[in-house]
Amino acid sequence: MRKLLHSFLIGILILSATPVLAGDVAALEKAINTWAKEATPPSYKYAFVDLNDDGTDDAVVLITDNQYCGSGGCTFLIFKEASHGFQKVSSSTITRAPIFLLPERKNGWHTLSVFVVGGGAKSGQVLMRFDGAKYPNNPSTQPKAKRRELKGAKTLISDNNGRM
């Protein structure tokens, strides 16, 4: 029994030491600085995830700094990992958390779902489908996500986290 308990505790310690984040945070921060044209990056939440199944983590970023937010939400960015750092793929306005990664893929990239509210839009989760070049600029014009479309979704950015 002691051996079993000891093995269990060692397993827990190993799992708790495993980092939650993958990806290069310094390179992401540099890309955000370049995008914002500022020496110090605005506040943001992010998640690293392979959006296009190429084996490298891309970055999903929700800028939370008041300068980039309005009554409808905040700026939402997608960066693709490249050999020289991160390259911006798309930016969207009026986005709120939660942000989900869906199993569905369009044009080789996973569909995302973001929360919208205000600005005449009915509040709720909407679908952000990749069009072959970028994700939509304005989430409030996108189709509402149906419950079945959200099945199997993975939370990338929630209302209460800084990083995932």
Buried (B, 14 or more C-beta within 10 A) or exposed (E): EEEEEEEEEEEEEEEEEEEEEEBBEEBBBBBBBBBBEEEEBBBBBBBBBBBBEEEBBBBBBBBBBEEBBEEBBBBBBBBBBEEEBBBBBBBBBBBBBBBBBBEBBBEEBBBBBBBBBEBEBEEEBBBBBBEEEBBBEBBBEBEBBEEEBBEEBEBBBBEEBEEB
